[in-house]
Amino acid sequence: MNRALTLISFGAALAFASVQAQAAGNIEAGKQKAAACFACHGTDGNAIDPQYPRLAGQYNMYIQQALHEYKSGQRNNAIMKGFVATLSDQDIEDVAAYFSSLPTKLDNLDGHIQGDKK
Protein backbone atom coordinates (compact mmCIF):
# COMPACT_ATOMS: atom_id res chain seq x y z
CA MET A 1 0.00 0.00 0.00
CA ASN A 2 2.81 2.44 0.89
CA ARG A 3 4.59 1.69 -2.37
CA ALA A 4 1.42 2.40 -4.37
CA LEU A 5 0.90 5.68 -2.53
CA THR A 6 4.53 6.65 -3.15
CA LEU A 7 4.20 5.87 -6.88
CA ILE A 8 0.98 7.86 -7.14
CA SER A 9 2.57 10.82 -5.33
CA PHE A 10 5.63 10.66 -7.57
CA GLY A 11 3.45 10.49 -10.69
CA ALA A 12 1.43 13.49 -9.55
CA ALA A 13 4.62 15.46 -8.88
CA LEU A 14 5.93 14.64 -12.36
CA ALA A 15 2.65 15.64 -13.97
CA PHE A 16 2.63 18.94 -12.07
CA ALA A 17 6.26 19.63 -13.01
CA SER A 18 5.58 18.97 -16.70
CA VAL A 19 2.63 21.39 -16.66
CA GLN A 20 4.87 24.04 -15.08
CA ALA A 21 7.57 23.42 -17.69
CA GLN A 22 5.03 23.77 -20.50
CA ALA A 23 3.71 26.97 -18.99
CA ALA A 24 7.13 28.57 -19.20
CA GLY A 25 6.84 29.36 -22.93
CA ASN A 26 9.58 30.29 -25.35
CA ILE A 27 11.19 33.68 -24.77
CA GLU A 28 12.49 34.19 -28.32
CA ALA A 29 9.18 33.18 -29.88
CA GLY A 30 7.43 35.44 -27.38
CA LYS A 31 9.53 38.43 -28.43
CA GLN A 32 8.42 37.98 -32.02
CA LYS A 33 4.78 37.39 -31.08
CA ALA A 34 4.77 40.46 -28.78
CA ALA A 35 5.69 42.93 -31.53
CA ALA A 36 2.19 44.46 -31.47
CA CYS A 37 2.55 45.02 -27.70
CA PHE A 38 5.65 47.20 -28.05
CA ALA A 39 3.79 50.36 -29.11
CA CYS A 40 2.12 50.67 -25.70
CA HIS A 41 4.16 48.48 -23.33
CA GLY A 42 7.62 49.18 -24.79
CA THR A 43 10.06 46.82 -26.49
CA ASP A 44 11.64 46.16 -23.11
CA GLY A 45 8.27 45.89 -21.33
CA ASN A 46 8.85 49.14 -19.43
CA ALA A 47 6.08 51.40 -20.72
CA ILE A 48 6.93 55.08 -20.54
CA ASP A 49 3.33 56.32 -20.60
CA PRO A 50 1.80 55.65 -17.16
CA GLN A 51 -1.56 54.65 -18.66
CA TYR A 52 0.03 51.42 -19.90
CA PRO A 53 1.19 48.74 -17.45
CA ARG A 54 4.86 47.82 -17.24
CA LEU A 55 5.07 44.13 -18.12
CA ALA A 56 8.81 43.63 -17.59
CA GLY A 57 9.48 41.45 -14.59
CA GLN A 58 5.82 40.58 -14.00
CA TYR A 59 5.09 37.02 -12.95
CA ASN A 60 4.74 34.72 -15.95
CA MET A 61 1.50 33.15 -14.73
CA TYR A 62 0.02 36.57 -13.94
CA ILE A 63 0.59 37.75 -17.52
CA GLN A 64 -0.89 34.53 -18.86
CA GLN A 65 -3.94 34.87 -16.62
CA ALA A 66 -4.46 38.49 -17.64
CA LEU A 67 -4.21 37.67 -21.35
CA HIS A 68 -6.67 34.78 -21.00
CA GLU A 69 -9.06 37.08 -19.11
CA TYR A 70 -8.86 39.72 -21.86
CA LYS A 71 -9.48 37.02 -24.44
CA SER A 72 -12.51 35.60 -22.60
CA GLY A 73 -13.93 39.05 -21.83
CA GLN A 74 -13.55 38.61 -18.08
CA ARG A 75 -11.35 41.71 -18.26
CA ASN A 76 -13.09 44.35 -20.33
CA ASN A 77 -10.73 46.31 -22.56
CA ALA A 78 -11.59 46.62 -26.25
CA ILE A 79 -7.98 47.28 -27.31
CA MET A 80 -6.55 44.29 -25.44
CA LYS A 81 -9.42 42.03 -26.49
CA GLY A 82 -8.60 42.80 -30.12
CA PHE A 83 -4.92 42.05 -29.66
CA VAL A 84 -5.40 38.74 -27.84
CA ALA A 85 -8.30 37.48 -29.98
CA THR A 86 -6.02 35.56 -32.33
CA LEU A 87 -3.48 34.37 -29.76
CA SER A 88 -3.32 30.64 -29.07
CA ASP A 89 -2.55 29.26 -25.63
CA GLN A 90 1.03 28.69 -26.82
CA ASP A 91 1.27 32.29 -28.07
CA ILE A 92 0.12 33.52 -24.66
CA GLU A 93 2.71 31.34 -22.89
CA ASP A 94 5.44 32.64 -25.19
CA VAL A 95 4.50 36.32 -24.79
CA ALA A 96 4.32 35.88 -21.01
CA ALA A 97 7.73 34.18 -21.02
CA TYR A 98 9.22 37.10 -22.93
CA PHE A 99 7.89 39.91 -20.76
CA SER A 100 8.46 38.07 -17.47
CA SER A 101 12.11 37.49 -18.44
CA LEU A 102 12.84 41.21 -18.83
CA PRO A 103 14.29 43.38 -16.06
CA THR A 104 11.97 46.02 -14.67
CA LYS A 105 12.96 49.67 -14.46
CA LEU A 106 10.76 50.76 -11.59
CA ASP A 107 11.50 54.10 -9.97
CA ASN A 108 12.93 54.04 -6.48
CA LEU A 109 11.50 56.20 -3.68
CA ASP A 110 13.34 59.41 -4.57
CA GLY A 111 12.08 59.37 -8.18
CA HIS A 112 15.26 58.25 -9.92
CA ILE A 113 15.63 55.07 -11.86
CA GLN A 114 17.29 52.43 -9.69
CA GLY A 115 21.03 52.52 -10.20
CA ASP A 116 20.90 56.10 -11.46
CA LYS A 117 23.34 58.27 -9.49
CA LYS A 118 22.42 61.96 -9.67
N, CA, C and O of each residue as an XYZ file, in Angstrom:
472
protein
N       0.816     -1.191      0.000
C       0.000      0.000      0.000
C       0.867      1.266      0.000
O       0.591      2.215     -0.734
N       1.931      1.271      0.840
C       2.806      2.439      0.893
C       3.510      2.666     -0.436
O       3.695      3.804     -0.867
N       3.903      1.564     -1.084
C       4.589      1.695     -2.373
C       3.647      2.294     -3.409
O       4.059      3.150     -4.192
N       2.400      1.863     -3.425
C       1.423      2.403     -4.371
C       1.201      3.891     -4.126
O       1.134      4.678     -5.070
N       1.089      4.269     -2.875
C       0.897      5.678     -2.527
C       2.107      6.505     -2.947
O       1.956      7.621     -3.443
N       3.306      5.962     -2.750
C       4.534      6.652     -3.155
C       4.564      6.831     -4.666
O       4.909      7.907     -5.153
N       4.208      5.788     -5.415
C       4.196      5.869     -6.877
C       3.166      6.878     -7.371
O       3.428      7.627     -8.313
N       2.012      6.900     -6.745
C       0.983      7.863     -7.140
C       1.452      9.287     -6.850
O       1.263     10.185     -7.670
N       2.059      9.490     -5.694
C       2.566     10.823     -5.333
C       3.657     11.259     -6.291
O       3.689     12.414     -6.717
N       4.550     10.344     -6.631
C       5.631     10.656     -7.566
C       5.068     10.993     -8.937
O       5.523     11.939     -9.579
N       4.082     10.229     -9.391
C       3.452     10.488    -10.688
C       2.766     11.846    -10.716
O       2.853     12.571    -11.707
N       2.088     12.188     -9.633
C       1.427     13.490     -9.553
C       2.450     14.616     -9.587
O       2.230     15.636    -10.241
N       3.563     14.438     -8.889
C       4.617     15.456     -8.879
C       5.206     15.637    -10.272
O       5.469     16.764    -10.691
N       5.413     14.543    -10.991
C       5.928     14.639    -12.358
C       4.942     15.336    -13.278
O       5.333     16.162    -14.102
N       3.678     15.011    -13.141
C       2.646     15.642    -13.972
C       2.605     17.139    -13.708
O       2.532     17.936    -14.643
N       2.650     17.525    -12.425
C       2.633     18.941    -12.073
C       3.862     19.645    -12.632
O       3.752     20.748    -13.169
N       5.022     19.027    -12.514
C       6.265     19.627    -13.010
C       6.217     19.806    -14.522
O       6.705     20.812    -15.037
N       5.639     18.849    -15.241
C       5.580     18.966    -16.700
C       4.628     20.079    -17.112
O       4.879     20.758    -18.108
N       3.540     20.285    -16.370
C       2.634     21.394    -16.662
C       3.355     22.711    -16.435
O       3.218     23.634    -17.238
N       4.126     22.816    -15.349
C       4.868     24.036    -15.078
C       5.905     24.294    -16.169
O       6.095     25.440    -16.578
N       6.570     23.258    -16.637
C       7.574     23.424    -17.691
C       6.914     23.893    -18.980
O       7.462     24.744    -19.681
N       5.745     23.349    -19.299
C       5.034     23.766    -20.498
C       4.570     25.208    -20.385
O       4.536     25.934    -21.379
N       4.216     25.620    -19.189
C       3.706     26.969    -18.988
C       4.791     28.029    -19.135
O       4.483     29.215    -19.242
N       6.041     27.623    -19.142
C       7.135     28.573    -19.203
C       7.162     29.326    -20.523
O       7.503     30.508    -20.533
N       6.822     28.697    -21.626
C       6.837     29.357    -22.926
C       8.244     29.539    -23.454
O       9.226     29.203    -22.792
N       8.324     30.074    -24.654
C       9.580     30.291    -25.352
C       9.837     31.791    -25.456
O       9.072     32.514    -26.095
N      10.902     32.250    -24.836
C      11.193     33.682    -24.768
C      11.408     34.283    -26.156
O      10.844     35.332    -26.465
N      12.207     33.641    -26.986
C      12.493     34.193    -28.320
C      11.241     34.235    -29.186
O      11.008     35.214    -29.894
N      10.439     33.184    -29.133
C       9.176     33.180    -29.882
C       8.255     34.261    -29.334
O       7.550     34.930    -30.090
N       8.265     34.428    -28.013
C       7.435     35.443    -27.380
C       7.803     36.850    -27.811
O       6.926     37.698    -27.978
N       9.090     37.108    -27.993
C       9.535     38.434    -28.434
C       8.959     38.752    -29.806
O       8.516     39.873    -30.054
N       8.966     37.784    -30.678
C       8.420     37.983    -32.021
C       6.904     38.163    -31.972
O       6.353     39.025    -32.657
N       6.242     37.352    -31.166
C       4.778     37.395    -31.077
C       4.295     38.652    -30.359
O       3.143     39.051    -30.528
N       5.153     39.280    -29.564
C       4.774     40.456    -28.782
C       4.998     41.761    -29.529
O       4.829     42.830    -28.943
N       5.369     41.710    -30.783
C       5.689     42.928    -31.530
C       4.565     43.964    -31.473
O       4.836     45.161    -31.381
N       3.321     43.524    -31.526
C       2.189     44.459    -31.467
C       2.074     45.122    -30.096
O       1.480     46.194    -29.977
N       2.631     44.504    -29.073
C       2.550     45.023    -27.702
C       3.509     46.189    -27.476
O       3.297     47.014    -26.587
N       4.563     46.249    -28.287
C       5.646     47.195    -28.045
C       5.201     48.652    -28.117
O       5.752     49.493    -27.405
N       4.225     48.970    -28.951
C       3.794     50.363    -29.113
C       3.324     50.954    -27.788
O       3.584     52.124    -27.505
N       2.644     50.165    -26.984
C       2.123     50.672    -25.699
C       2.995     50.269    -24.510
O       3.245     51.079    -23.617
N       3.456     49.018    -24.501
C       4.159     48.481    -23.327
C       5.681     48.581    -23.443
O       6.392     48.251    -22.494
N       6.188     49.031    -24.591
C       7.623     49.179    -24.793
C       8.290     47.880    -25.208
O       7.877     46.800    -24.787
N       9.318     47.986    -26.032
C      10.063     46.817    -26.486
C      10.643     46.048    -25.315
O      10.728     44.820    -25.334
N      11.044     46.803    -24.286
C      11.639     46.165    -23.112
C      10.616     45.926    -22.001
O      10.982     45.552    -20.887
N       9.328     46.142    -22.306
C       8.272     45.888    -21.328
C       8.133     46.965    -20.273
O       7.335     46.825    -19.347
N       8.902     48.046    -20.400
C       8.853     49.143    -19.433
C       8.177     50.345    -20.078
O       8.843     51.267    -20.550
N       6.848     50.327    -20.095
C       6.076     51.398    -20.716
C       6.468     52.740    -20.123
O       6.653     52.868    -18.913
N       6.591     53.729    -20.980
C       6.932     55.080    -20.536
C       5.671     55.831    -20.126
O       5.674     56.553    -19.129
N       4.602     55.665    -20.883
C       3.330     56.322    -20.598
C       2.654     55.603    -19.427
O       2.417     54.398    -19.509
N       2.343     56.306    -18.354
C       1.799     55.654    -17.159
C       0.427     55.005    -17.347
O      -0.005     54.238    -16.487
N      -0.263     55.291    -18.446
C      -1.556     54.648    -18.659
C      -1.418     53.190    -19.096
O      -2.392     52.438    -19.085
N      -0.202     52.797    -19.479
C       0.035     51.417    -19.896
C       0.869     50.683    -18.852
O       1.889     51.201    -18.397
N       0.445     49.492    -18.473
C       1.194     48.740    -17.454
C       2.597     48.357    -17.925
O       2.823     48.072    -19.101
N       3.515     48.358    -16.988
C       4.857     47.818    -17.241
C       4.769     46.307    -17.094
O       4.345     45.802    -16.054
N       5.166     45.593    -18.129
C       5.071     44.132    -18.118
C       6.394     43.471    -17.756
O       6.414     42.306    -17.360
N       7.489     44.195    -17.887
C       8.808     43.631    -17.586
C       8.860     43.187    -16.131
O       8.506     43.935    -15.220
N       9.306     41.960    -15.935
C       9.481     41.448    -14.587
C       8.207     40.970    -13.908
O       8.257     40.482    -12.779
N       7.060     41.103    -14.579
C       5.817     40.584    -13.996
C       5.910     39.062    -13.919
O       6.677     38.442    -14.655
N       5.137     38.479    -13.039
C       5.091     37.018    -12.945
C       4.506     36.432    -14.215
O       3.489     36.906    -14.722
N       5.157     35.399    -14.725
C       4.740     34.724    -15.948
C       3.264     34.332    -15.887
O       2.493     34.653    -16.791
N       2.879     33.643    -14.824
C       1.504     33.147    -14.731
C       0.501     34.296    -14.595
O      -0.648     34.152    -15.014
N       0.901     35.413    -14.026
C       0.017     36.573    -13.940
C      -0.265     37.122    -15.340
O      -1.411     37.420    -15.675
N       0.779     37.251    -16.148
C       0.594     37.747    -17.520
C      -0.295     36.795    -18.301
O      -1.195     37.225    -19.022
N      -0.042     35.502    -18.158
C      -0.886     34.528    -18.857
C      -2.342     34.664    -18.437
O      -3.238     34.687    -19.281
N      -2.575     34.754    -17.134
C      -3.941     34.867    -16.624
C      -4.613     36.130    -17.173
O      -5.763     36.090    -17.611
N      -3.891     37.238    -17.145
C      -4.456     38.491    -17.641
C      -4.814     38.385    -19.122
O      -5.887     38.829    -19.530
N      -3.933     37.804    -19.923
C      -4.207     37.669    -21.353
C      -5.404     36.761    -21.605
O      -6.233     37.055    -22.466
N      -5.503     35.665    -20.866
C      -6.665     34.777    -20.998
C      -7.949     35.508    -20.592
O      -8.994     35.320    -21.216
N      -7.874     36.335    -19.557
C      -9.056     37.078    -19.107
C      -9.472     38.141    -20.121
O     -10.667     38.374    -20.306
N      -8.511     38.791    -20.781
C      -8.859     39.721    -21.858
C      -9.514     38.963    -23.004
O     -10.498     39.421    -23.583
N      -8.965     37.814    -23.320
C      -9.484     37.019    -24.442
C     -10.910     36.537    -24.164
O     -11.751     36.546    -25.063
N     -11.183     36.122    -22.938
C     -12.514     35.604    -22.597
C     -13.525     36.724    -22.346
O     -14.732     36.480    -22.333
N     -13.042     37.936    -22.148
C     -13.931     39.045    -21.833
C     -14.106     39.269    -20.344
O     -14.804     40.195    -19.931
N     -13.474     38.424    -19.529
C     -13.551     38.610    -18.078
C     -12.953     39.958    -17.681
O     -13.443     40.624    -16.769
N     -11.883     40.351    -18.381
C     -11.350     41.713    -18.259
C     -11.856     42.458    -19.477
O     -11.716     41.985    -20.605
N     -12.444     43.624    -19.251
C     -13.093     44.346    -20.331
C     -12.214     45.496    -20.816
O     -12.166     46.559    -20.197
N     -11.525     45.271    -21.922
C     -10.725     46.306    -22.560
C     -10.743     46.012    -24.052
O     -10.167     45.021    -24.500
N     -11.404     46.870    -24.820
C     -11.593     46.623    -26.252
C     -10.265     46.507    -27.000
O     -10.134     45.688    -27.909
N      -9.286     47.320    -26.622
C      -7.985     47.278    -27.306
C      -7.299     45.946    -27.041
O      -6.853     45.279    -27.975
N      -7.213     45.555    -25.771
C      -6.550     44.294    -25.440
C      -7.316     43.100    -26.007
O      -6.703     42.147    -26.487
N      -8.624     43.141    -25.958
C      -9.424     42.032    -26.493
C      -9.096     41.813    -27.972
O      -8.983     40.676    -28.431
N      -8.948     42.911    -28.707
C      -8.599     42.801    -30.122
C      -7.223     42.191    -30.340
O      -7.029     41.387    -31.252
N      -6.280     42.574    -29.508
C      -4.919     42.052    -29.657
C      -4.821     40.576    -29.302
O      -4.091     39.837    -29.962
N      -5.533     40.132    -28.284
C      -5.398     38.738    -27.835
C      -6.344     37.780    -28.558
O      -6.219     36.564    -28.411
N      -7.283     38.311    -29.333
C      -8.300     37.477    -29.975
C      -7.709     36.337    -30.795
O      -8.264     35.238    -30.821
N      -6.602     36.587    -31.454
C      -6.022     35.564    -32.330
C      -4.893     34.765    -31.674
O      -4.327     33.867    -32.298
N      -4.564     35.086    -30.418
C      -3.476     34.370    -29.757
C      -3.921     32.981    -29.300
O      -4.989     32.819    -28.709
N      -3.090     31.994    -29.581
C      -3.324     30.639    -29.073
C      -2.805     30.556    -27.645
O      -2.149     31.481    -27.166
N      -3.094     29.461    -26.969
C      -2.547     29.256    -25.626
C      -1.026     29.286    -25.652
O      -0.397     29.834    -24.747
N      -0.427     28.690    -26.698
C       1.032     28.690    -26.818
C       1.563     30.098    -27.028
O       2.590     30.466    -26.457
N       0.866     30.896    -27.848
C       1.273     32.289    -28.067
C       1.274     33.053    -26.743
O       2.204     33.806    -26.452
N       0.229     32.853    -25.947
C       0.120     33.524    -24.655
C       1.267     33.107    -23.739
O       1.857     33.949    -23.062
N       1.587     31.813    -23.714
C       2.706     31.338    -22.892
C       4.015     31.972    -23.342
O       4.839     32.362    -22.515
N       4.206     32.075    -24.660
C       5.444     32.638    -25.193
C       5.565     34.129    -24.889
O       6.632     34.593    -24.488
N       4.488     34.878    -25.076
C       4.502     36.320    -24.786
C       4.758     36.554    -23.296
O       5.524     37.442    -22.922
N       4.116     35.755    -22.458
C       4.324     35.881    -21.007
C       5.766     35.554    -20.638
O       6.351     36.209    -19.775
N       6.340     34.544    -21.287
C       7.732     34.180    -21.019
C       8.658     35.331    -21.385
O       9.612     35.618    -20.662
N       8.380     35.990    -22.504
C       9.220     37.104    -22.932
C       9.182     38.256    -21.924
O      10.220     38.683    -21.420
N       7.984     38.751    -21.638
C       7.891     39.912    -20.755
C       8.348     39.597    -19.334
O       8.966     40.441    -18.685
N       8.054     38.402    -18.845
C       8.460     38.071    -17.473
C       9.972     37.891    -17.351
O      10.514     37.952    -16.248
N      10.656     37.671    -18.475
C      12.110     37.493    -18.442
C      12.868     38.817    -18.441
O      14.076     38.834    -18.204
N      12.183     39.913    -18.700
C      12.840     41.213    -18.827
C      13.016     41.895    -17.477
O      12.178     41.743    -16.588
N      14.106     42.647    -17.320
C      14.291     43.384    -16.060
C      13.372     44.603    -16.009
O      13.174     45.285    -17.014
N      12.824     44.861    -14.850
C      11.970     46.024    -14.673
C      12.811     47.261    -14.381
O      13.924     47.164    -13.864
N      12.274     48.401    -14.713
C      12.964     49.670    -14.456
C      12.064     50.552    -13.586
O      11.781     51.701    -13.927
N      11.627     50.000    -12.475
C      10.757     50.757    -11.590
C      11.540     51.851    -10.886
O      12.711     51.681    -10.546
N      10.869     52.981    -10.674
C      11.499     54.099     -9.966
C      11.672     53.749     -8.505
O      10.834     53.064     -7.918
N      12.763     54.220     -7.917
C      12.928     54.043     -6.477
C      12.207     55.188     -5.763
O      11.572     56.013     -6.420
N      12.291     55.252     -4.460
C      11.501     56.202     -3.679
C      11.812     57.664     -3.963
O      10.923     58.505     -3.831
N      13.036     57.999     -4.348
C      13.340     59.412     -4.574
C      13.120     59.839     -6.027
O      13.532     60.931     -6.417
N      12.472     58.985     -6.835
C      12.078     59.375     -8.176
C      13.093     59.090     -9.260
O      12.812     59.333    -10.434
N      14.269     58.581     -8.909
C      15.261     58.247     -9.921
C      15.172     56.765    -10.267
O      14.745     55.938     -9.461
N      15.582     56.467    -11.468
C      15.633     55.066    -11.859
C      16.660     54.374    -10.980
O      17.720     54.934    -10.701
N      16.350     53.153    -10.540
C      17.285     52.432     -9.685
C      18.636     52.311    -10.378
O      18.709     51.972    -11.559
N      19.671     52.580     -9.659
C      21.028     52.515    -10.200
C      21.495     53.849    -10.756
O      22.683     54.025    -11.029
N      20.571     54.795    -10.929
C      20.904     56.099    -11.463
C      21.477     56.963    -10.343
O      20.810     57.190     -9.333
N      22.682     57.437    -10.512
C      23.341     58.274     -9.490
C      23.313     59.722     -9.946
O      24.038     60.105    -10.864
N      22.475     60.528     -9.301
C      22.417     61.964     -9.666
C      22.775     62.803     -8.489
O      22.786     64.030     -8.586
